[in-house]
């Protein structure tokens, strides 16, 4: 019977990360891990259960970024400004040029449900003088001009 570490590594987790995750599991009784190479979640859950570890899949549903933005009735530019995002990122998400990362799906889900709360939280984090801080890319672009 393989060890938990072997099972995690076989499913795409680096050995060191598996060791740290299992140490945390021993300390806290709970962990969340990303396993990029899982082909059969049922088989994985059964295998882990056989060594005393309960596992379940946690995933964020697919999102339609354009539909979320359209429900806010904002243009791509205004959506990006209101929610602290790059306009090109919004455009790419809407055109499916780049996969929508899990964090982006969570953000879009939250914006879809609570747009005013998200906007307020972002505004609360802005500098008090009302000046917009430059992104790393903007600062870099300015430095090269």
N, C-alpha and C positions, 0 to 999 in steps of 0.2 A: 504494500500500500504506500503510495507516494506521500511525502510530507506536504504540509500546506505551502511551504516555500516553493517546492517543486511545482505544485499545481499553479501557483501564481506566476512563476517564471515561464512555465509552459504556455500560459495564456497572455504573454507579452509584457509582464512586469519585470523590470530590471531586478537582479538579485538583491542589491542593497535596498532598493525600495521595498521589496518583499520582506526583507528582514525588519526594516523599520515599521512597516505596517503590522507585521505579526507581533512585534514588541508592543506596539500601541494596543493591539487587540488584547494581548495578555494583561496590559495595565488597565485598560478602560472597559474592555468587554465589547467594544464596538469600533468598527473602522469603515471608511468609505474608500474604495480603491477604483482605479480605472484600469480595465483589462482590455487592451485593444485587439487582442487576437481570439476572443471568445467566438467559437463557431456555434456552440450549442449550450445555451444558458441552462437548460434543464439538466443536461449531463454534468455541467460544472457544479451546479447546486447540489446534485446528488452526490458527486464525488466529495465535495466539501462537507456535506452532511455526514458522510460516512466517517469523517475524522472529527466530528463534533462542531463544525462551523456552519452556522446558518447563513445562507447567501440569498440575495434577491437583486434583481435588476432595477436600477433607478435610471430613468432617462427622461429627457425633456422632449416633449412632442415637437414635431416639425412645425415650423412657423412660416407664415406668408408675410414677409417683412413689408411688402408693399401694402397689403391689406391692413396691417396694423397702422402704418403711417396714414393711409387714407382715412381710417376711422378717426384719426386726430384732426382731420381736415387741414393738415399742414403740408406745405411743399417739402420737397427733399431738403432744401436749404434751411427752411424754418424748423423742420423736425430735427435736423442735425444741430442747429443752434440751441433749440430748447432743451435737448437731452444730452448736450455735451459730446456729440459725435462728429465724426468727419463726414462731410457730404459725400465724398467719394466712397466711403464705406457703405453708406446708405444705398447709394446707386448700385454698388457691387452686390450687396445683399439682395436687393430687389431684382436684379438681373441674374441672380444665381451664378455670378462669376466666381465667387469663392464660397465654399461651404459655410454654412452658418454655425459658428462654434456654439457649444453648449451655453457658455456665459452670455452670448448674444441672444440666444433663444430665451434664456431666463429674463434678461433685460427687456426684450420685446414683449414677453408675456406680462411682465410687471407694468410696462408702459401701457399695454393694451387694457389692463384691468384698472390701473390707478395712475393715469397720466399726470394728474395734478400733483399727486404725492411725489412722484419721481421728479417732476420739474421743481417742486419746492425743495426737495432734498438737494438737488444739484445747485439751485440758487443759494441755498444756505451755505454751501461750500465755496462760493465765489468770494473773491476779495471784497472788502467793505468799500473800497473807493470806486467800485463800479467798473473798474477796468478789467478787461478780459485778459487772463494770462495766456501767454503763447504756448502752443504745444511744442514738444521737442522738435518736431519736423519744421514748424514755422521758425523757431529760433535758429535751427541749422541752416534753413534756406536763407534767412536774413544775413547770417554770418558769412555766407558764401557770395553775397552780392557785392 
